[in-house]
Amino acid sequence: MNQVLSKDGTVIAFDLSGTGPAVVLVGGAFQYRAIDPPTAHLAALLAEQFTVFHYDRRGRGESSDTPPYAVEREMEDLEALIQEAGGSACVFGMSSGGVLALGAAASGLAITKLALYEPPFNSGDERARAAAQHYSRELTALLSEGRRGDAVALAMTTWGAEASAVAGMRQTPIWPLFEAVAPTLAYDDAIMGDGAVPTARLASITVPTLVMAGGASPAFMLDAAQEAAHALPGAGLRILEGQTHDVAPEVLAPVLVEFFQG
């Protein structure tokens, strides 16, 4: 395991593999190395052409945390990794990790190319804003009461999982690993804001960007990817046929290699 120190002293743990230009992988909600074999597989595939940084976001796994939380601190974590990589890097962001990476690019981090998979934006209409606000209130209440398991269940069902499936998961050995990072659900919620595509901010990003979505994902995911790509100057849009939000690393890796090397 490798470590870097973020600006506020937070320890950011990461795995390092491969040789070549640097690529940093930014996970979405719940993702961290101890429970995320797909991203480890993706890192191994990319390591054939790149030096890959696969890290635990703050508050997860072997990374530490320093309250109070602010989205800017997570951008500083990414900046510390980019500095460790030599001062610039390609970045791949998964789900809300992609939204974090977009914010970092808009803030001027030395990202040479940026790839996103299914940033989970909503339609931005009144109903979507109300739903986002309701989720934020419920999540805050559960976490303040120490009800980590219920917070995890709230997130999973809000994002489309069947309640019966979540109930079954609560009886499995992996559930405590989800509960361990339940407080970081509030971090992803802060990153997403009201969930609408921040078109004005995206319009300021000049980094070459590729937005991807799965062809078998729900329509709102495809719509979100299309809207984000449209808001980003010159961004590409790629639909990976047959894929869902749980994209297969062996399908994703060649697309990333082509984009990052192009």
Beta strands, then each sheet from edge to edge (+ up, - down):
strand 1: 2-5
strand 2: 11-17
strand 3: 22-26
strand 4: 51-55
strand 5: 89-94
strand 6: 111-117
strand 7: 209-214
strand 8: 236-240
sheet 1: 1+ 2- 4+ 3+ 5+ 6+ 7+ 8+
end
